[in-house]
Each structure stands twice: as structure tokens, then as C-alpha cells.
Amino acid sequence: MMIFIDNPSRYKLLVNVILLGTSAFLVGPTSMTTHRTKNPRLSLYQLHLLISSTRSPLVKIPEMAVINYGIIEKIVLDILASHLGFTYDIIPPRDILTAGFLQPNGSWTGTTGQLQRKEVDMCVTLSAAAPSKSKILDVSYPVVYANSAIIIPFPKEASRAWFGISSFQFSVWIAILVTFIVTTVVSWILVRVNSSRLGVKAPTLGYWVVFYFGLWTSQGTTPRGSSIPFRIVCFVTIFGIYIAMNYFTASYTSILSTPVFKTAVNSIEDSAKSRTVKTLLIKGSSTDEHIMSSSDPTFKMLAYQMRRYPERRIVNALTVDDISTIVKDNTALVMVESNAESVIENSYKMNSKCLVTLAEKTFFGRPQVFTYPKNSPIAKAIDYDLLLLHQAGLIQYAEKTAKSQNRCRVSDLANAQAQKIAPLGLKEMSGSLVIVGLGMAISFFIFIVELIFAKMKKAFARK
């Protein structure tokens, strides 16, 4: 990947052919004056630009993590420089490596401050356009589209001790119980009526409870010598039991083979409402600015938390080796989804296991742009070339090249485990072992009670 970034010559010819061909097709025959204003190569050729950035690999800081957007910015900037014929130097902000925030004196920090003071010609750190900055900077044609995501500690597997209950819905369990009671009572009535007609003693209701309990638990019984109505009741009951027990077996086996993770939060709404999870924002990021100024009820709750606990707006999220040192215990960090996947993958490579992951739902989808000082003379040339890059499919190619593999996505791990045939462990068998243990305890208790009643009966008989 880095060879591709550092050696643009391998695609330079293809880029020039595609862009020049597209440019000629779009512009067509025009006057010389119009051609000079629309042809970006003439306006930036052999110029040397000062460009602001806050991400590696453009910013050469050893401890800074390389993330997806940093790679995209490097690829796109190199293509622009190759096609338009300019050179550049990277000038990172000295105060804070983000887009920055507004200070009480009206000045901005970060890359926005550099643009406000016109220290650089443009900023290639991808961020979302914000109304609060519209008076001091201009934005480019959209480069990529992004969602915000939440990084959370990797969840532990939930206990499976009582998962067998979830094989059926609650209403089905009620229906099974009602069916058991009805078949028991119907059988008791049928046999009692038939026995009174024949003048023989009929079994008690308790006998039929034990009878059908043995039938449902496959302990075996026979309707031999019984009446036809009773045999019909037994037949339909066995048919229903066969369907229910086979489905229960299949469902329970599927549950045992699929890990279930209980995440701290699944969405930004959960994060805002949670009293145990501490939500962290990257101070000066576009997501941070949007949340702090939004009128949305959920974002207003988060903004209130940030103002009450200002230490939760952090600045070192991308300068740590392992993001799991920040996102741990009951914490959640909000950042752009693509960048979040990068830091999660870096954490996985360092620890050889998943310590952090992404919450299920994303939010705040918006285009990401480059930024210029207000009324910048290079804006039109860069925007025109960005449009051509989109039409040529090179922006999409940069996104695909930079995309990180997320091996810690909870849903993917659960699906992979469900499709994999593996020996069951104690964690998977805990529910069955609990049921066996309870059955043994109940049987022992009943055995003791029976012994006590037998001794009491024998003692009363002697008296």
C-alpha cells in the first residue's frame, strides 16, 4: 500500500489519459479566456503549495497511527499534484492535530486556525463542512462520504445457562402448558367414564399427570388395552410432542453454537442515555462540533455531558499506539467509521485479540471535504480536478485501497462461529449442566420427603 503511495508514477500515465480525455469531453471548444479559467493545469503548474494536514502518513510523527483517511488524503493529494503539476510541503498545526475549535477571543485552533491566518494554501484533512466556519474558509467539492461510529470495549459473551427457554416464545410455552393440562384432564375424564361403565376402578388424575409427563419426556408408555378415544388422544399428543421436541432440539443446538455478546451500547441514543458508559469525543473534530452545536435531543444530552465533564473531550485519540488504552471499562469513543476501523485493526495486530469493536449502529452521515482559506485562488482548480477524479473512479479506488479489515466486528465473529463445527465447551454446555443439576437436586429432595412420609406412615400405623 505504501509503495503505491510513494511511487505515483505507476498510475501517472493512466490518470493523465483519463483526466485529459474527460476534461476535453466536458469542456469542448471554447474561447481562449474561458479555457484559461477552466483548465486547472495552467493555474497551478509548477506552483509550490503549503498544505495543512493532521494525519499520518502525510504528517511524519512516529507515534501517530496510520488510519484510512490519512491514506486516502495521501493518495488523492499525490494524484492532484501529479496531474496539476504542483509541489507541496505539509505544515501540520502546532497547537492541536484536529480541525480545531473556536476560542473566546474569536480565533480558531488546529487546521481551521491555519486557514483563518492564511498560513497555508489548503487543508487536506477530510472533515465535514460546518456553518460556524463559513465566514473564514471555503470547502471543496465532496471527496468521500462518511458516517460516525462508536468504538466500545469488546463485549464478553453472555451466560447461556437459561438459553433453552428462548427456543420458544413465551406464548408458545403457555400453549404447551395448556396443552399438557387439557390432554391430562381429557384422558382422565374419558377413562373415568369408560371405567364406570365397565364397573372397574379408574386411575386418579395424578396418575395421568405422571403418565403424560413420561410421554412428553420420552420415557415410554403404551395405550394397549385402552379405549379408542383415549388412543386418539395419545396419538395426537405424541404427534404434537414429536414436532415440539424436534424443533426444540434444533433451536437449542443453534443457540449453543452461536455466541451471544452483550455490548455496552448499540447506538448513539444508548450512549447518550446511559448512566454507566462515559462517551468520549475528539475535541475539534467535525463530529464533536456537530454534537456540541446541534439542536437534536440526543446530541443535546451528549453536549450537556461534555460541558459537565470537559475531560471527556480528548485530543490524543490518534496519537496512542493502542486505542484500547483509551476505550476500556465503561467508555465509548466517537469517531468517523473508516478511521475507527483502522485503529481497531491496529489494536488487534498489537494484542492478537479483539479488545475493542464498533457499536452496531452508525450516525451523522455527511460528505467529507478539503478546505481552503476564504476566497482562495486555487479552490476552483482543485475542485474541478476532484470532480474529474470522481468521474474517473479514482476516488473510489483510493477508498478501496485504504480500507482496513475489521476483524473485530461482533456480528461477523458470531456468524463465523455459528458456521464453524467445533467441540462444545463448558460455556456452551452450562445450560444443560444446570438443568441436570437442578433435576438431581429436585429428585433427591423428593426422595428425602418420601422417606420422611414413609416413616411417619409407619409410625402412625404402629399407634
GUDRENVO-217797 format. One record per residue (C-alpha): residue number from 1; residue in three letters; x, y, z. Coordinates in steps of 0.5 Angstrom, whole numbers, m for minus. Example, Ala and Ser with C-alpha at 12.3 -4.5 7.8 and 13.67 -1.06 7.14 Angstrom:
// residues 2
+-----+------+-------+-------+-------+
: seq : type :    xx :    yy :    zz :
+-----+------+-------+-------+-------+
:   1 :  ALA :    25 :    m9 :    16 :
:   2 :  SER :    27 :    m2 :    14 :
+-----+------+-------+-------+-------+
//
This chain:
// residues 463
+-----+------+-------+-------+-------+
: seq : type :    xx :    yy :    zz :
+-----+------+-------+-------+-------+
:   1 :  MET :     0 :     0 :     0 :
:   2 :  MET :     6 :     5 :     2 :
:   3 :  ILE :     9 :     3 :    m5 :
:   4 :  PHE :     3 :     5 :    m8 :
:   5 :  ILE :     3 :    12 :    m5 :
:   6 :  ASP :    10 :    14 :    m5 :
:   7 :  ASN :    11 :    12 :   m12 :
:   8 :  PRO :     5 :    15 :   m16 :
:   9 :  SER :     9 :    14 :   m23 :
:  10 :  ARG :     6 :     7 :   m24 :
:  11 :  TYR :    m1 :    10 :   m25 :
:  12 :  LYS :     1 :    17 :   m27 :
:  13 :  LEU :     0 :    16 :   m35 :
:  14 :  LEU :    m7 :    13 :   m34 :
:  15 :  VAL :    m9 :    18 :   m29 :
:  16 :  ASN :    m7 :    24 :   m34 :
:  17 :  VAL :   m10 :    20 :   m40 :
:  18 :  ILE :   m17 :    19 :   m37 :
:  19 :  LEU :   m17 :    26 :   m34 :
:  20 :  LEU :   m15 :    30 :   m40 :
:  21 :  GLY :   m20 :    26 :   m44 :
:  22 :  THR :   m25 :    27 :   m39 :
:  23 :  SER :   m23 :    34 :   m39 :
:  24 :  ALA :   m23 :    35 :   m47 :
:  25 :  PHE :   m30 :    32 :   m47 :
:  26 :  LEU :   m33 :    36 :   m42 :
:  27 :  VAL :   m30 :    43 :   m43 :
:  28 :  GLY :   m30 :    42 :   m51 :
:  29 :  PRO :   m29 :    48 :   m56 :
:  30 :  THR :   m29 :    55 :   m52 :
:  31 :  SER :   m26 :    62 :   m52 :
:  32 :  MET :   m19 :    63 :   m50 :
:  33 :  THR :   m21 :    67 :   m44 :
:  34 :  THR :   m26 :    61 :   m42 :
:  35 :  HIS :   m21 :    56 :   m43 :
:  36 :  ARG :   m16 :    59 :   m38 :
:  37 :  THR :   m20 :    60 :   m33 :
:  38 :  LYS :   m23 :    53 :   m33 :
:  39 :  ASN :   m16 :    49 :   m35 :
:  40 :  PRO :   m13 :    47 :   m28 :
:  41 :  ARG :    m7 :    45 :   m30 :
:  42 :  LEU :    m5 :    52 :   m33 :
:  43 :  SER :    m7 :    55 :   m26 :
:  44 :  LEU :    m3 :    51 :   m21 :
:  45 :  TYR :     3 :    49 :   m26 :
:  46 :  GLN :    10 :    49 :   m22 :
:  47 :  LEU :     7 :    52 :   m16 :
:  48 :  HIS :     9 :    50 :    m9 :
:  49 :  LEU :     4 :    50 :    m4 :
:  50 :  LEU :     4 :    50 :     3 :
:  51 :  ILE :    m1 :    45 :     5 :
:  52 :  SER :    m4 :    43 :    12 :
:  53 :  SER :    m5 :    36 :    15 :
:  54 :  THR :    m6 :    33 :    22 :
:  55 :  ARG :    m6 :    25 :    20 :
:  56 :  SER :     0 :    20 :    18 :
:  57 :  PRO :     3 :    19 :    13 :
:  58 :  LEU :     3 :    26 :    11 :
:  59 :  VAL :     5 :    28 :    18 :
:  60 :  LYS :    11 :    25 :    20 :
:  61 :  ILE :    10 :    23 :    27 :
:  62 :  PRO :    13 :    17 :    29 :
:  63 :  GLU :     7 :    15 :    35 :
:  64 :  MET :     1 :    17 :    30 :
:  65 :  ALA :    m3 :    12 :    28 :
:  66 :  VAL :    m4 :    11 :    20 :
:  67 :  ILE :   m11 :    11 :    19 :
:  68 :  ASN :   m16 :    10 :    13 :
:  69 :  TYR :   m17 :    17 :    12 :
:  70 :  GLY :   m10 :    19 :    12 :
:  71 :  ILE :    m8 :    14 :     7 :
:  72 :  ILE :   m14 :    17 :     2 :
:  73 :  GLU :   m11 :    24 :     3 :
:  74 :  LYS :    m4 :    22 :     1 :
:  75 :  ILE :    m7 :    18 :    m5 :
:  76 :  VAL :   m11 :    24 :    m7 :
:  77 :  LEU :    m6 :    29 :    m6 :
:  78 :  ASP :    m1 :    26 :   m10 :
:  79 :  ILE :    m6 :    25 :   m16 :
:  80 :  LEU :    m7 :    32 :   m16 :
:  81 :  ALA :     0 :    34 :   m15 :
:  82 :  SER :     2 :    30 :   m21 :
:  83 :  HIS :    m4 :    32 :   m25 :
:  84 :  LEU :    m4 :    39 :   m24 :
:  85 :  GLY :     4 :    40 :   m24 :
:  86 :  PHE :     5 :    43 :   m17 :
:  87 :  THR :     9 :    41 :   m11 :
:  88 :  TYR :     8 :    42 :    m4 :
:  89 :  ASP :    10 :    42 :     4 :
:  90 :  ILE :     6 :    39 :     9 :
:  91 :  ILE :     5 :    44 :    15 :
:  92 :  PRO :     1 :    41 :    21 :
:  93 :  PRO :    m2 :    46 :    26 :
:  94 :  ARG :     3 :    47 :    32 :
:  95 :  ASP :    m3 :    47 :    37 :
:  96 :  ILE :    m8 :    41 :    36 :
:  97 :  LEU :    m8 :    36 :    31 :
:  98 :  THR :   m15 :    37 :    29 :
:  99 :  ALA :   m20 :    41 :    25 :
: 100 :  GLY :   m19 :    46 :    32 :
: 101 :  PHE :   m25 :    50 :    36 :
: 102 :  LEU :   m27 :    57 :    37 :
: 103 :  GLN :   m23 :    60 :    43 :
: 104 :  PRO :   m26 :    66 :    47 :
: 105 :  ASN :   m22 :    71 :    43 :
: 106 :  GLY :   m25 :    69 :    36 :
: 107 :  SER :   m19 :    66 :    34 :
: 108 :  TRP :   m19 :    58 :    32 :
: 109 :  THR :   m14 :    53 :    33 :
: 110 :  GLY :   m12 :    47 :    29 :
: 111 :  THR :   m12 :    47 :    22 :
: 112 :  THR :   m18 :    52 :    22 :
: 113 :  GLY :   m13 :    57 :    25 :
: 114 :  GLN :    m8 :    56 :    20 :
: 115 :  LEU :   m13 :    57 :    14 :
: 116 :  GLN :   m16 :    63 :    18 :
: 117 :  ARG :    m9 :    66 :    19 :
: 118 :  LYS :    m8 :    64 :    12 :
: 119 :  GLU :    m1 :    61 :    14 :
: 120 :  VAL :    m3 :    55 :     9 :
: 121 :  ASP :    m6 :    55 :     2 :
: 122 :  MET :   m11 :    49 :     3 :
: 123 :  CYS :   m12 :    43 :     8 :
: 124 :  VAL :   m13 :    36 :     6 :
: 125 :  THR :   m15 :    33 :    13 :
: 126 :  LEU :   m22 :    31 :    11 :
: 127 :  SER :   m28 :    34 :    15 :
: 128 :  ALA :   m35 :    36 :    15 :
: 129 :  ALA :   m37 :    43 :    13 :
: 130 :  ALA :   m39 :    47 :    19 :
: 131 :  PRO :   m44 :    53 :    18 :
: 132 :  SER :   m39 :    56 :    24 :
: 133 :  LYS :   m33 :    56 :    20 :
: 134 :  SER :   m37 :    59 :    13 :
: 135 :  LYS :   m34 :    66 :    14 :
: 136 :  ILE :   m27 :    64 :    15 :
: 137 :  LEU :   m26 :    59 :    10 :
: 138 :  ASP :   m29 :    55 :     4 :
: 139 :  VAL :   m30 :    48 :     3 :
: 140 :  SER :   m28 :    44 :    m3 :
: 141 :  TYR :   m32 :    39 :    m8 :
: 142 :  PRO :   m34 :    33 :    m3 :
: 143 :  VAL :   m28 :    28 :    m3 :
: 144 :  VAL :   m32 :    22 :     1 :
: 145 :  TYR :   m38 :    20 :     5 :
: 146 :  ALA :   m37 :    18 :    12 :
: 147 :  ASN :   m41 :    16 :    18 :
: 148 :  SER :   m39 :    17 :    25 :
: 149 :  ALA :   m39 :    11 :    29 :
: 150 :  ILE :   m38 :     9 :    37 :
: 151 :  ILE :   m32 :     5 :    39 :
: 152 :  ILE :   m33 :     1 :    45 :
: 153 :  PRO :   m30 :    m5 :    49 :
: 154 :  PHE :   m30 :   m11 :    46 :
: 155 :  PRO :   m36 :   m15 :    50 :
: 156 :  LYS :   m36 :   m21 :    54 :
: 157 :  GLU :   m40 :   m27 :    52 :
: 158 :  ALA :   m47 :   m27 :    56 :
: 159 :  SER :   m48 :   m33 :    60 :
: 160 :  ARG :   m52 :   m39 :    57 :
: 161 :  ALA :   m55 :   m42 :    63 :
: 162 :  TRP :   m62 :   m41 :    61 :
: 163 :  PHE :   m62 :   m40 :    54 :
: 164 :  GLY :   m66 :   m46 :    53 :
: 165 :  ILE :   m72 :   m42 :    55 :
: 166 :  SER :   m71 :   m38 :    49 :
: 167 :  SER :   m72 :   m43 :    44 :
: 168 :  PHE :   m80 :   m42 :    44 :
: 169 :  GLN :   m83 :   m35 :    45 :
: 170 :  PHE :   m87 :   m34 :    52 :
: 171 :  SER :   m94 :   m35 :    49 :
: 172 :  VAL :   m91 :   m42 :    46 :
: 173 :  TRP :   m89 :   m44 :    53 :
: 174 :  ILE :   m96 :   m42 :    55 :
: 175 :  ALA :   m99 :   m46 :    50 :
: 176 :  ILE :   m95 :   m52 :    51 :
: 177 :  LEU :   m97 :   m52 :    59 :
: 178 :  VAL :  m104 :   m51 :    57 :
: 179 :  THR :  m104 :   m57 :    52 :
: 180 :  PHE :  m101 :   m61 :    57 :
: 181 :  ILE :  m106 :   m60 :    62 :
: 182 :  VAL :  m112 :   m61 :    57 :
: 183 :  THR :  m110 :   m67 :    55 :
: 184 :  THR :  m109 :   m70 :    62 :
: 185 :  VAL :  m116 :   m68 :    64 :
: 186 :  VAL :  m119 :   m70 :    58 :
: 187 :  SER :  m115 :   m77 :    59 :
: 188 :  TRP :  m118 :   m77 :    66 :
: 189 :  ILE :  m125 :   m76 :    64 :
: 190 :  LEU :  m125 :   m81 :    58 :
: 191 :  VAL :  m122 :   m87 :    62 :
: 192 :  ARG :  m126 :   m85 :    68 :
: 193 :  VAL :  m133 :   m85 :    64 :
: 194 :  ASN :  m131 :   m92 :    61 :
: 195 :  SER :  m129 :   m95 :    67 :
: 196 :  SER :  m135 :   m93 :    71 :
: 197 :  ARG :  m139 :   m96 :    65 :
: 198 :  LEU :  m135 :  m103 :    66 :
: 199 :  GLY :  m135 :  m102 :    73 :
: 200 :  VAL :  m128 :  m102 :    75 :
: 201 :  LYS :  m124 :   m97 :    79 :
: 202 :  ALA :  m121 :   m91 :    74 :
: 203 :  PRO :  m114 :   m88 :    75 :
: 204 :  THR :  m113 :   m82 :    79 :
: 205 :  LEU :  m112 :   m75 :    76 :
: 206 :  GLY :  m105 :   m75 :    79 :
: 207 :  TYR :  m103 :   m82 :    75 :
: 208 :  TRP :  m105 :   m78 :    69 :
: 209 :  VAL :  m100 :   m73 :    70 :
: 210 :  VAL :   m95 :   m78 :    71 :
: 211 :  PHE :   m97 :   m81 :    65 :
: 212 :  TYR :   m96 :   m75 :    60 :
: 213 :  PHE :   m90 :   m73 :    64 :
: 214 :  GLY :   m87 :   m79 :    62 :
: 215 :  LEU :   m90 :   m79 :    55 :
: 216 :  TRP :   m87 :   m72 :    54 :
: 217 :  THR :   m80 :   m73 :    57 :
: 218 :  SER :   m80 :   m80 :    52 :
: 219 :  GLN :   m80 :   m84 :    58 :
: 220 :  GLY :   m84 :   m89 :    54 :
: 221 :  THR :   m92 :   m91 :    55 :
: 222 :  THR :   m97 :   m95 :    52 :
: 223 :  PRO :  m104 :   m95 :    51 :
: 224 :  ARG :  m105 :  m102 :    50 :
: 225 :  GLY :  m112 :  m104 :    53 :
: 226 :  SER :  m115 :   m97 :    53 :
: 227 :  SER :  m121 :   m95 :    49 :
: 228 :  ILE :  m121 :   m92 :    42 :
: 229 :  PRO :  m122 :   m84 :    44 :
: 230 :  PHE :  m116 :   m85 :    49 :
: 231 :  ARG :  m112 :   m88 :    44 :
: 232 :  ILE :  m114 :   m82 :    39 :
: 233 :  VAL :  m112 :   m77 :    45 :
: 234 :  CYS :  m105 :   m81 :    46 :
: 235 :  PHE :  m104 :   m81 :    38 :
: 236 :  VAL :  m105 :   m73 :    37 :
: 237 :  THR :  m101 :   m72 :    43 :
: 238 :  ILE :   m95 :   m76 :    41 :
: 239 :  PHE :   m95 :   m72 :    34 :
: 240 :  GLY :   m95 :   m65 :    37 :
: 241 :  ILE :   m89 :   m67 :    42 :
: 242 :  TYR :   m85 :   m70 :    36 :
: 243 :  ILE :   m86 :   m63 :    33 :
: 244 :  ALA :   m84 :   m59 :    39 :
: 245 :  MET :   m79 :   m63 :    42 :
: 246 :  ASN :   m75 :   m64 :    35 :
: 247 :  TYR :   m76 :   m56 :    34 :
: 248 :  PHE :   m73 :   m55 :    41 :
: 249 :  THR :   m67 :   m59 :    40 :
: 250 :  ALA :   m65 :   m56 :    33 :
: 251 :  SER :   m67 :   m49 :    36 :
: 252 :  TYR :   m63 :   m50 :    42 :
: 253 :  THR :   m57 :   m53 :    38 :
: 254 :  SER :   m57 :   m47 :    34 :
: 255 :  ILE :   m57 :   m43 :    40 :
: 256 :  LEU :   m51 :   m46 :    43 :
: 257 :  SER :   m47 :   m46 :    37 :
: 258 :  THR :   m48 :   m38 :    36 :
: 259 :  PRO :   m44 :   m34 :    41 :
: 260 :  VAL :   m48 :   m28 :    44 :
: 261 :  PHE :   m45 :   m22 :    46 :
: 262 :  LYS :   m48 :   m16 :    51 :
: 263 :  THR :   m45 :    m9 :    48 :
: 264 :  ALA :   m45 :    m3 :    53 :
: 265 :  VAL :   m48 :     1 :    48 :
: 266 :  ASN :   m51 :     0 :    41 :
: 267 :  SER :   m53 :     7 :    38 :
: 268 :  ILE :   m51 :    14 :    40 :
: 269 :  GLU :   m58 :    14 :    43 :
: 270 :  ASP :   m56 :     9 :    48 :
: 271 :  SER :   m49 :    12 :    49 :
: 272 :  ALA :   m53 :    19 :    51 :
: 273 :  LYS :   m58 :    16 :    56 :
: 274 :  SER :   m53 :    11 :    59 :
: 275 :  ARG :   m51 :    13 :    66 :
: 276 :  THR :   m45 :     8 :    67 :
: 277 :  VAL :   m42 :     9 :    60 :
: 278 :  LYS :   m37 :    15 :    59 :
: 279 :  THR :   m38 :    18 :    52 :
: 280 :  LEU :   m31 :    21 :    49 :
: 281 :  LEU :   m31 :    26 :    44 :
: 282 :  ILE :   m25 :    28 :    40 :
: 283 :  LYS :   m24 :    35 :    41 :
: 284 :  GLY :   m24 :    40 :    35 :
: 285 :  SER :   m27 :    34 :    30 :
: 286 :  SER :   m33 :    35 :    26 :
: 287 :  THR :   m37 :    30 :    30 :
: 288 :  ASP :   m35 :    34 :    36 :
: 289 :  GLU :   m37 :    41 :    33 :
: 290 :  HIS :   m44 :    38 :    30 :
: 291 :  ILE :   m46 :    35 :    37 :
: 292 :  MET :   m44 :    41 :    41 :
: 293 :  SER :   m48 :    46 :    37 :
: 294 :  SER :   m54 :    41 :    35 :
: 295 :  SER :   m61 :    42 :    37 :
: 296 :  ASP :   m62 :    35 :    36 :
: 297 :  PRO :   m65 :    32 :    43 :
: 298 :  THR :   m60 :    26 :    43 :
: 299 :  PHE :   m54 :    31 :    41 :
: 300 :  LYS :   m56 :    36 :    47 :
: 301 :  MET :   m56 :    31 :    52 :
: 302 :  LEU :   m49 :    29 :    50 :
: 303 :  ALA :   m47 :    36 :    49 :
: 304 :  TYR :   m49 :    37 :    57 :
: 305 :  GLN :   m45 :    31 :    59 :
: 306 :  MET :   m39 :    34 :    55 :
: 307 :  ARG :   m40 :    41 :    59 :
: 308 :  ARG :   m41 :    38 :    65 :
: 309 :  TYR :   m35 :    33 :    64 :
: 310 :  PRO :   m30 :    37 :    60 :
: 311 :  GLU :   m24 :    32 :    61 :
: 312 :  ARG :   m29 :    27 :    56 :
: 313 :  ARG :   m27 :    32 :    50 :
: 314 :  ILE :   m20 :    29 :    49 :
: 315 :  VAL :   m14 :    30 :    44 :
: 316 :  ASN :   m10 :    24 :    44 :
: 317 :  ALA :   m14 :    19 :    41 :
: 318 :  LEU :   m10 :    18 :    34 :
: 319 :  THR :    m3 :    19 :    38 :
: 320 :  VAL :    m3 :    13 :    42 :
: 321 :  ASP :    m1 :     6 :    40 :
: 322 :  ASP :    m7 :     2 :    42 :
: 323 :  ILE :   m14 :     5 :    42 :
: 324 :  SER :   m16 :     0 :    48 :
: 325 :  THR :   m11 :     4 :    53 :
: 326 :  ILE :   m17 :    10 :    52 :
: 327 :  VAL :   m23 :     6 :    50 :
: 328 :  LYS :   m23 :     1 :    56 :
: 329 :  ASP :   m28 :    m1 :    62 :
: 330 :  ASN :   m35 :     3 :    61 :
: 331 :  THR :   m32 :     8 :    56 :
: 332 :  ALA :   m34 :     9 :    49 :
: 333 :  LEU :   m30 :    14 :    44 :
: 334 :  VAL :   m34 :    17 :    38 :
: 335 :  MET :   m30 :    18 :    31 :
: 336 :  VAL :   m31 :    17 :    24 :
: 337 :  GLU :   m33 :    10 :    22 :
: 338 :  SER :   m27 :     9 :    17 :
: 339 :  ASN :   m22 :    11 :    22 :
: 340 :  ALA :   m25 :     7 :    27 :
: 341 :  GLU :   m24 :     1 :    23 :
: 342 :  SER :   m16 :     3 :    23 :
: 343 :  VAL :   m15 :     4 :    30 :
: 344 :  ILE :   m19 :    m2 :    32 :
: 345 :  GLU :   m15 :    m6 :    27 :
: 346 :  ASN :    m8 :    m3 :    30 :
: 347 :  SER :   m10 :    m6 :    37 :
: 348 :  TYR :   m12 :   m13 :    34 :
: 349 :  LYS :    m5 :   m13 :    31 :
: 350 :  MET :    m2 :   m11 :    37 :
: 351 :  ASN :    m5 :   m15 :    42 :
: 352 :  SER :    m7 :   m21 :    38 :
: 353 :  LYS :   m14 :   m21 :    40 :
: 354 :  CYS :   m20 :   m16 :    40 :
: 355 :  LEU :   m20 :   m11 :    46 :
: 356 :  VAL :   m25 :    m6 :    42 :
: 357 :  THR :   m30 :    m6 :    37 :
: 358 :  LEU :   m36 :    m2 :    34 :
: 359 :  ALA :   m43 :    m1 :    36 :
: 360 :  GLU :   m48 :    m4 :    32 :
: 361 :  LYS :   m51 :     3 :    29 :
: 362 :  THR :   m47 :     9 :    26 :
: 363 :  PHE :   m50 :    16 :    25 :
: 364 :  PHE :   m49 :    23 :    23 :
: 365 :  GLY :   m47 :    21 :    15 :
: 366 :  ARG :   m44 :    27 :    11 :
: 367 :  PRO :   m39 :    29 :     6 :
: 368 :  GLN :   m32 :    30 :     8 :
: 369 :  VAL :   m29 :    36 :     4 :
: 370 :  PHE :   m22 :    39 :     4 :
: 371 :  THR :   m22 :    46 :     6 :
: 372 :  TYR :   m19 :    53 :     3 :
: 373 :  PRO :   m18 :    60 :     6 :
: 374 :  LYS :   m23 :    65 :     4 :
: 375 :  ASN :   m23 :    66 :    m3 :
: 376 :  SER :   m17 :    62 :    m5 :
: 377 :  PRO :   m15 :    63 :   m12 :
: 378 :  ILE :   m13 :    55 :   m12 :
: 379 :  ALA :   m20 :    53 :   m10 :
: 380 :  LYS :   m23 :    53 :   m17 :
: 381 :  ALA :   m17 :    49 :   m20 :
: 382 :  ILE :   m17 :    44 :   m14 :
: 383 :  ASP :   m25 :    43 :   m14 :
: 384 :  TYR :   m25 :    42 :   m22 :
: 385 :  ASP :   m20 :    36 :   m21 :
: 386 :  LEU :   m23 :    33 :   m15 :
: 387 :  LEU :   m30 :    32 :   m20 :
: 388 :  LEU :   m25 :    29 :   m25 :
: 389 :  LEU :   m23 :    24 :   m20 :
: 390 :  HIS :   m30 :    22 :   m18 :
: 391 :  GLN :   m32 :    21 :   m25 :
: 392 :  ALA :   m25 :    17 :   m27 :
: 393 :  GLY :   m27 :    13 :   m21 :
: 394 :  LEU :   m20 :    14 :   m18 :
: 395 :  ILE :   m23 :    17 :   m11 :
: 396 :  GLN :   m27 :    10 :   m10 :
: 397 :  TYR :   m20 :     7 :   m12 :
: 398 :  ALA :   m17 :    11 :    m6 :
: 399 :  GLU :   m22 :     9 :    m1 :
: 400 :  LYS :   m22 :     1 :    m3 :
: 401 :  THR :   m14 :     2 :    m3 :
: 402 :  ALA :   m14 :     5 :     4 :
: 403 :  LYS :   m20 :     1 :     7 :
: 404 :  SER :   m18 :    m3 :    13 :
: 405 :  GLN :   m20 :   m10 :    15 :
: 406 :  ASN :   m24 :   m10 :    21 :
: 407 :  ARG :   m23 :   m17 :    24 :
: 408 :  CYS :   m27 :   m15 :    31 :
: 409 :  ARG :   m34 :   m14 :    28 :
: 410 :  VAL :   m38 :   m17 :    33 :
: 411 :  SER :   m44 :   m20 :    28 :
: 412 :  ASP :   m38 :   m22 :    24 :
: 413 :  LEU :   m35 :   m26 :    29 :
: 414 :  ALA :   m42 :   m29 :    32 :
: 415 :  ASN :   m43 :   m31 :    24 :
: 416 :  ALA :   m37 :   m34 :    23 :
: 417 :  GLN :   m37 :   m38 :    30 :
: 418 :  ALA :   m44 :   m41 :    28 :
: 419 :  GLN :   m42 :   m44 :    22 :
: 420 :  LYS :   m36 :   m47 :    25 :
: 421 :  ILE :   m37 :   m54 :    27 :
: 422 :  ALA :   m33 :   m54 :    34 :
: 423 :  PRO :   m33 :   m58 :    40 :
: 424 :  LEU :   m38 :   m56 :    45 :
: 425 :  GLY :   m34 :   m53 :    52 :
: 426 :  LEU :   m37 :   m51 :    59 :
: 427 :  LYS :   m39 :   m45 :    57 :
: 428 :  GLU :   m44 :   m48 :    51 :
: 429 :  MET :   m46 :   m53 :    56 :
: 430 :  SER :   m47 :   m49 :    62 :
: 431 :  GLY :   m55 :   m49 :    61 :
: 432 :  SER :   m55 :   m57 :    60 :
: 433 :  LEU :   m51 :   m58 :    66 :
: 434 :  VAL :   m55 :   m53 :    70 :
: 435 :  ILE :   m62 :   m57 :    68 :
: 436 :  VAL :   m58 :   m63 :    70 :
: 437 :  GLY :   m56 :   m61 :    77 :
: 438 :  LEU :   m63 :   m58 :    79 :
: 439 :  GLY :   m66 :   m64 :    77 :
: 440 :  MET :   m62 :   m68 :    81 :
: 441 :  ALA :   m63 :   m64 :    87 :
: 442 :  ILE :   m70 :   m64 :    86 :
: 443 :  SER :   m70 :   m71 :    85 :
: 444 :  PHE :   m66 :   m72 :    92 :
: 445 :  PHE :   m71 :   m67 :    95 :
: 446 :  ILE :   m77 :   m71 :    93 :
: 447 :  PHE :   m73 :   m78 :    95 :
: 448 :  ILE :   m72 :   m75 :   102 :
: 449 :  VAL :   m79 :   m73 :   103 :
: 450 :  GLU :   m82 :   m79 :   101 :
: 451 :  LEU :   m77 :   m83 :   106 :
: 452 :  ILE :   m80 :   m78 :   112 :
: 453 :  PHE :   m87 :   m79 :   110 :
: 454 :  ALA :   m86 :   m87 :   110 :
: 455 :  LYS :   m83 :   m87 :   117 :
: 456 :  MET :   m89 :   m82 :   119 :
: 457 :  LYS :   m94 :   m87 :   116 :
: 458 :  LYS :   m90 :   m93 :   119 :
: 459 :  ALA :   m90 :   m90 :   126 :
: 460 :  PHE :   m98 :   m88 :   126 :
: 461 :  ALA :   m99 :   m95 :   124 :
: 462 :  ARG :   m96 :   m98 :   130 :
: 463 :  LYS :  m100 :   m93 :   134 :
+-----+------+-------+-------+-------+
//
